[in-house]
């Protein structure tokens, strides 16, 4: 899940857009089923699901992308 852009603002917008694309049902979370479309996310799902609720919220996704 590469993020492209030469400025931090560009990367932030790209990450927001990436989250929106992955959140297919627009419930504010990325489920395991939704994550399957992105191999890196699917592979790291449990690691990036910081509160272990079985879904990745926007803050968890943005934190993972910031690393």
Rosetta constraint file for C-alpha pairs under 8 A:
AtomPair CA 1 CA 38 HARMONIC 7.34 0.50
AtomPair CA 1 CA 40 HARMONIC 6.45 0.50
AtomPair CA 1 CA 41 HARMONIC 7.44 0.50
AtomPair CA 1 CA 65 HARMONIC 7.96 0.50
AtomPair CA 3 CA 11 HARMONIC 5.92 0.50
AtomPair CA 3 CA 14 HARMONIC 6.33 0.50
AtomPair CA 3 CA 15 HARMONIC 6.78 0.50
AtomPair CA 3 CA 65 HARMONIC 7.88 0.50
AtomPair CA 4 CA 10 HARMONIC 7.47 0.50
AtomPair CA 4 CA 11 HARMONIC 6.12 0.50
AtomPair CA 4 CA 14 HARMONIC 7.17 0.50
AtomPair CA 5 CA 10 HARMONIC 5.04 0.50
AtomPair CA 5 CA 11 HARMONIC 5.40 0.50
AtomPair CA 5 CA 14 HARMONIC 7.89 0.50
AtomPair CA 6 CA 10 HARMONIC 6.71 0.50
AtomPair CA 6 CA 11 HARMONIC 7.53 0.50
AtomPair CA 7 CA 11 HARMONIC 6.51 0.50
AtomPair CA 8 CA 12 HARMONIC 6.14 0.50
AtomPair CA 9 CA 13 HARMONIC 6.19 0.50
AtomPair CA 10 CA 14 HARMONIC 6.12 0.50
AtomPair CA 11 CA 15 HARMONIC 6.08 0.50
AtomPair CA 12 CA 16 HARMONIC 6.21 0.50
AtomPair CA 13 CA 17 HARMONIC 6.12 0.50
AtomPair CA 14 CA 18 HARMONIC 6.04 0.50
AtomPair CA 15 CA 19 HARMONIC 6.16 0.50
AtomPair CA 15 CA 62 HARMONIC 6.58 0.50
AtomPair CA 15 CA 65 HARMONIC 7.00 0.50
AtomPair CA 16 CA 20 HARMONIC 6.29 0.50
AtomPair CA 16 CA 62 HARMONIC 7.60 0.50
AtomPair CA 17 CA 21 HARMONIC 6.23 0.50
AtomPair CA 18 CA 22 HARMONIC 6.27 0.50
AtomPair CA 19 CA 23 HARMONIC 6.08 0.50
AtomPair CA 19 CA 30 HARMONIC 7.75 0.50
AtomPair CA 19 CA 58 HARMONIC 6.83 0.50
AtomPair CA 19 CA 61 HARMONIC 7.09 0.50
AtomPair CA 20 CA 24 HARMONIC 7.40 0.50
AtomPair CA 20 CA 26 HARMONIC 7.33 0.50
AtomPair CA 22 CA 30 HARMONIC 6.41 0.50
AtomPair CA 22 CA 34 HARMONIC 6.17 0.50
AtomPair CA 22 CA 35 HARMONIC 6.83 0.50
AtomPair CA 22 CA 37 HARMONIC 7.78 0.50
AtomPair CA 23 CA 27 HARMONIC 6.99 0.50
AtomPair CA 23 CA 28 HARMONIC 6.67 0.50
AtomPair CA 23 CA 29 HARMONIC 6.03 0.50
AtomPair CA 23 CA 30 HARMONIC 5.08 0.50
AtomPair CA 23 CA 31 HARMONIC 7.74 0.50
AtomPair CA 23 CA 34 HARMONIC 6.65 0.50
AtomPair CA 24 CA 30 HARMONIC 7.90 0.50
AtomPair CA 24 CA 34 HARMONIC 6.69 0.50
AtomPair CA 28 CA 57 HARMONIC 6.27 0.50
AtomPair CA 28 CA 58 HARMONIC 6.82 0.50
AtomPair CA 29 CA 55 HARMONIC 6.00 0.50
AtomPair CA 29 CA 56 HARMONIC 5.37 0.50
AtomPair CA 29 CA 57 HARMONIC 4.55 0.50
AtomPair CA 29 CA 58 HARMONIC 6.69 0.50
AtomPair CA 30 CA 34 HARMONIC 5.81 0.50
AtomPair CA 30 CA 35 HARMONIC 6.33 0.50
AtomPair CA 30 CA 55 HARMONIC 5.55 0.50
AtomPair CA 30 CA 56 HARMONIC 4.96 0.50
AtomPair CA 30 CA 57 HARMONIC 6.41 0.50
AtomPair CA 31 CA 35 HARMONIC 6.10 0.50
AtomPair CA 31 CA 54 HARMONIC 6.98 0.50
AtomPair CA 31 CA 55 HARMONIC 4.74 0.50
AtomPair CA 31 CA 56 HARMONIC 6.56 0.50
AtomPair CA 32 CA 36 HARMONIC 6.46 0.50
AtomPair CA 32 CA 42 HARMONIC 6.99 0.50
AtomPair CA 32 CA 45 HARMONIC 7.28 0.50
AtomPair CA 32 CA 54 HARMONIC 7.28 0.50
AtomPair CA 32 CA 55 HARMONIC 6.61 0.50
AtomPair CA 33 CA 37 HARMONIC 7.99 0.50
AtomPair CA 35 CA 39 HARMONIC 7.59 0.50
AtomPair CA 35 CA 41 HARMONIC 5.86 0.50
AtomPair CA 35 CA 42 HARMONIC 5.09 0.50
AtomPair CA 35 CA 45 HARMONIC 7.60 0.50
AtomPair CA 36 CA 41 HARMONIC 7.53 0.50
AtomPair CA 36 CA 42 HARMONIC 5.30 0.50
AtomPair CA 37 CA 42 HARMONIC 7.71 0.50
AtomPair CA 38 CA 42 HARMONIC 6.09 0.50
AtomPair CA 39 CA 43 HARMONIC 6.04 0.50
AtomPair CA 40 CA 44 HARMONIC 6.20 0.50
AtomPair CA 41 CA 45 HARMONIC 5.52 0.50
AtomPair CA 44 CA 48 HARMONIC 6.11 0.50
AtomPair CA 45 CA 49 HARMONIC 6.00 0.50
AtomPair CA 45 CA 56 HARMONIC 7.70 0.50
AtomPair CA 46 CA 50 HARMONIC 7.65 0.50
AtomPair CA 46 CA 52 HARMONIC 7.21 0.50
AtomPair CA 46 CA 54 HARMONIC 7.81 0.50
AtomPair CA 48 CA 56 HARMONIC 7.05 0.50
AtomPair CA 48 CA 60 HARMONIC 6.28 0.50
AtomPair CA 48 CA 61 HARMONIC 7.04 0.50
AtomPair CA 48 CA 64 HARMONIC 6.23 0.50
AtomPair CA 49 CA 53 HARMONIC 7.00 0.50
AtomPair CA 49 CA 54 HARMONIC 6.79 0.50
AtomPair CA 49 CA 55 HARMONIC 6.25 0.50
AtomPair CA 49 CA 56 HARMONIC 5.22 0.50
AtomPair CA 49 CA 57 HARMONIC 7.92 0.50
AtomPair CA 49 CA 60 HARMONIC 6.51 0.50
AtomPair CA 50 CA 56 HARMONIC 7.95 0.50
AtomPair CA 50 CA 60 HARMONIC 6.58 0.50
AtomPair CA 56 CA 60 HARMONIC 5.89 0.50
AtomPair CA 56 CA 61 HARMONIC 6.30 0.50
AtomPair CA 57 CA 61 HARMONIC 6.23 0.50
AtomPair CA 58 CA 62 HARMONIC 6.08 0.50
AtomPair CA 59 CA 63 HARMONIC 6.05 0.50
AtomPair CA 60 CA 64 HARMONIC 6.21 0.50
AtomPair CA 61 CA 65 HARMONIC 6.23 0.50
AtomPair CA 62 CA 66 HARMONIC 6.11 0.50
AtomPair CA 63 CA 67 HARMONIC 6.80 0.50
